[in-house]
């Protein structure tokens, strides 16, 4: 069903009002096609929402085409089409037919609306996507990983088998071969995938988040912590997150630091200075983060063959002024020095244990403190970062 949105009363191209703007006829038109739940948003869902709304504030006529297994209001305000991938009446009999009809609606929507660009996350497979070409749009893919090193890591950790690994790699290569251009979240990912893209255009745009969202309006309450409290958002399914390293670090600092670990698959014994919590909605997450002093980013990217990255959790931390510890190079600082509120550790198997003293000193310095989130806006805020992506889109129109 098409989401209804109203025309803005203002006439300027990039509107800052609270209503959903219909931009002028000369604006580039982008269809973002993705599988996404609409009842509650994970990190990727929040990123997609922030991206689309930032593009619209920058004057782009961006709309989502979401294939969704659930219904809800988490994406209210994001204009576009929401296509169900389930059938509540009789899933066993009509489920496949319902999903097929949703897939087939996409080329019809594209033909009627005629966007300039179809944007997808590379590696996602959509039945009937060959028919998307009927609208004449350029297909741009977003790359968030290096697939070959990622599947090796997933194989080693037992998350997937060899058949699934080969399927993912082939689907990844096919997506790049069929694309008209790509947007990579890091210089490293762009460089490693150029062979599959060929001579077609590409750009590097790191991940971003909206620093001005309502759920971020929460007072920092870390001033009363007796010891520095560090928070780590992770999934133990992915060995490059480094959950095992965090647990080792916690055991080595039981008398000096406290830890809050938020995620899934976090089994096993932990020391008394560790509190384990499940994933939670953004509003609840903001409250938990506000009580902590330091945000921990990925600690083992080397296991996925990566030296550079831009994890979404770092943007969540920075948006409330929380200092960060990371064991890799953040893309915004790829060619520059890191700010004082980011401690960059070596990206190797011995880290962070080889730098426990640095971690403790950094945490003690920032205990009870925050930095001004405005200092991080130019590095992570979607309205700043997405300008580069929009410029890339406009160059392809």
N, C-alpha and C positions, 0 to 999 in steps of 0.2 A: 504494500500500500504506500502511496506517495505521501510523505509528510507534508502537511500544509504549512506554509510560512507566509508572512505578510511582507508587503513592500515598505521599505523604510521611507519615512517622511523627508529625510535629508537627501540631498541631490549629489553630494560629493561622492567620489568613487569609493574611497576607503572610509567606511562608516564606523563610528564608535558607539552608536546608540545600542540600546538593549534589544531591539527587535531584529529579526532576521532580514538582512538586506538582499534585495535583488540588484545585483550590480549591473552596470551598463552593458549594452550589446557588444562592445568592443572587448570586453573582458575575456580572458582565457577561461575555457570551461573544462573542468576536471571531474571525472567520475572515479571515485575511490571504491574499488570492488574488494570486499573482504568478508571472511567468515568471522562473525562476532556475536557474542551473546548481548542481549539488550536488557537483561534483568539486573545484572551487576557487571561492572567493568574491572578487568584485571589491568596490569600495567600497560599492556599493549593496547587495550581498549581505550584507556585514558589518553594514551599517546595519540591514537587515531582521532579521537574527539578533538583534542587540542590542536592537532595539525589542521584539520578541516576548518575549524572555526578561526584559526589564525590566518589561513589562506583567504577566507571570506573577508576578514577585517582588512586584509591587504588588497582587496578589490577583485579577488578571483571568484568566479562562480563555481564553487566546489560543492559536490553533493556525494553522499555515500550510497552505495548499493550494497546492502548488508544481507548476507545469507545467515540466518539466525536460527539456532535450536531452541531459543527461549524468548519469551516476550517480557517486556518491562519498559520502564521509562528512563533508564540510565542514559540513553542517547537523545532524550527529548531536547529539541533545540538544534539538532543536527539535521539539516534538510536532506531529503533523498528518498530512497525506496528500501523497504524492509521486507525481505522475502523469506517466508517460513520454510524450514527444512524438516518439518515434522507434520504429522496429522493426528490430532488428538482423538478423533472419532475411531479410527482403526489404523494404528501404526503398522501392524503386521501386513494388512492387505493393501492399504493405499499409501503407505509411507514412501515407497520408492517412486510411485507416480507423482506424489506431491512434490518430492524433491526434484524430480525431472522437470516438472512444470516451472518450478522456481528458477532452475538453471536456464530454461528456454525463454523466460521472461527477460533475461539480461540483454540479449541482442535486440529484442524488441524495444526495450527502454533506450538503448544506445542509439538505435536507428531513429527513433522519434525525437530524442533530445539532441543528438549530434554533438557530443563533447569533442574538444580538441585533443584531450589526453585521457587515456584509461590508465589508472595507477593501481598497481597491486604489489604485494609483498612477494619477492621472488621465492619460488619453491612451492607456493600455494597452487593447487590444481583445481580447475573449474571445468566441469563437463560442458562441452559445447563452446569453449572459449575461442575456437577457430572462427566462429560466427561473429565474434565481436568486431571483426574487421569491416562489417557492413557499414559502420558509421564513419569510416575513414579516419578514425582517431589514431594518434601515435600511442604505442603501448610502452609505458615507462615502468620499470620494476625497481623496488627498493630492496637493498641488500643489507642484512643485519648480521651476517656471519660469513665465515669461509666454510663452505659446506664440506669440503673434503677432510679438513682437520676436525670439524665438528663430528662427523659420523664416525671417524676413527676413535674419538673420545667416547662417544655413546656406545660403540661396540665394545670398547675396553671395559666400560662400566656396566655392560649387560643391559642397557636400556633398549636397544634394538638388535635385530639379528642381521646377518649378512645380506639377506634378500631385501630387507627394508632399507639397509644402508645403500645398496646399489640403486634402489628405486628413487631414493631421495636425491642422490647425486645426479642421476639421469634427468630427473624432473628439474633440478636446478640448472643444469647445462641447457636443457631445452628452453627453459624460461628466458635465459640470457640470449640464446641464439635467435629466439623469436621476438625479442624486445627491440624497440627503436632507440632505447637509451636506458641508463641506470642512474640511480642515486644511491651511493654507498654511505654508511654511517661512519666510516673511518677511511683514512688514506690507505691503510694496510689492506682492507677489504677491497677497495677499488683496485689497487695494484694487483692483487692476487686473482681477480676475476676478469681483467681486461682481455685475456686470451679468449674467453668465451664470448665476450661482447664484440670483439673485432674493432672496426674503425668508428663505431657508432658513439655518440656523445655520452659523457658521464660527468658527474659532479659529486663532491663530498659534502654532505650536510649531516652533522652529528645529531643525535637524538636530543629532543627538547621537551619541555613541559611548560605549563602555564603557571607562572608565578603569582598570578592574580586571581586564581580560582577561589571560590567561597570556602571550600573545605580547608584551605590553607590559613584561613583567618583563625588561628589558634595561638594563644599565648604560650611562649616557651616557659616551661616549669621545671627546668633542670637546675635551678639555683640551689635547691636544697639537697642535692645528691651528696651523700657522705663520701663516696668514692666516684671517680669518673665512670660513667655508664656508657657503654658502646653498644650500638644496635647494628644487627646484620640481617638483611633480607636475602633469603636464598632458597634454593631447592636442592636437596641432596641428590636428586636425579642427575644433576649436571656437575661433573667433577671439577669443572673450571670455576665454579663458584667458590670452592675451597672450604666447605663446611668442616671437613676434617681438620684443616689447618686452624680454623677458628677455635675449635674445641681444644686443640693442643695449646694454643695461645692462652686460652682461658685457664687451663690447668696450671700453666706456668706463672700466672699472675693472680692467683686466688686471693692474695692479701693486698692487691693493689687496684684491681679493676673489676667492674661488674659488666655483664653482658646480657642483652636481650636478643634472642634469635627468633626471627619470624619467617615461617616457611612451611614446606611440606617434606615428608620423608626424613624427618629429623629424629631417627631412632638412635638408640645407644645411650650409654652412660655419659653424663655430663657432670662437671664439677659444680659445687654449690653456688658459685658465683655466676651461673648461667640460668636464665629463665627462657624457656622455649614456648613460643606462641604460634598459633596457626595463622595462615593468611587471613586478612580481614578487609572490610570495605575501606575506601579511601578516607572517610570521615574518622573512623576508629583508628586507622593507621596514623593519621596526623596527630592525634592525641598522644599515642604511644611515642612517636618520634619526638614530640615536644618535650617529653620527660627525659630524653637521653642527651648526652653531651657530644658524642662522636658517632658518625655514620661510617660503617665499614662497607667498602665496595668489594668487587671480586678479588680473590686472593690467589687464584691459580689459573689465570688465562693461558699460561704457558702450556697447560695440559691440552688446550684446544689449538695450540700452535699460533697463538695471537700475542702480540706485544702492545696493541693499541685497542681502545674501545670507548664506548660512551653508554654504559648501562643506565637504564631508566632510574634505578634507585638512587644514583648519585644526584640526579636532578631533583628527586624528591627531598633528599637531605638538604641540598643547597637552597631550595625554595623557602626553607624556614630558618636559614642562617646556621645550619649545623655543619661544623667542620668535618672533613672527610679523610679517611685513610684508604689508599688504593695501591694495589700491587701491579700496576700497568701504566701506560701513558694515556691520559685522557686526550681525546681528539682535539678539543679546543686549545690545548696547550702543546700540541704536537711539535710546533716549531718555536715555542716560547717557554719561559720558565713558569713553574707552577705558582699559584698564589699562596700566601702564608696560611690559608685555611685548608690546604690540601697537603697531606703527607704522602709522598710517592715512595713506595717501597720497591725493592728489586722484584722483577717478575721471574722467580725461579723457585725450585722445589724447597729450598732451605728457608725461604721467606714465608711468613714474617718472624719465625723463631730466631733467625739470625739477627733480627733488629728489634728484639723485645724492649730494650732500653729506649729506643727511639719512639716506639709505640706508647710506652708508659709516660715518657716525658711530654709527648704531644698531647696525650689525654689529660694529664695533670694540668698542663698550661691552659687548656680550654674548658676545664671543669667549671660548670656554672655559667659559662659564657656563650655568646653567639657572635657571629659576624653579621654585618648588614647584608641581607639578601640582595639588595640593589647592586652590591659588588659582584654578584654572580649572574646578574640578569643578562649582560651582553654575551655571556658564554653559554647559557642554558635556557633562557626564556624564549618561548615559542615565537612571540611576535618579533624577536630579533633574529633568531636562527632561521625561521621559515622564509625570511626575505630572500635568502640565497636560493632556496628551492623554487620559489615563485619566479625569480629571474630566470632560472633554468627552464621552467615550464614556458615562460613567455618567449624564450629564444627558439623554442621548437614549434610554436604556433604557426 
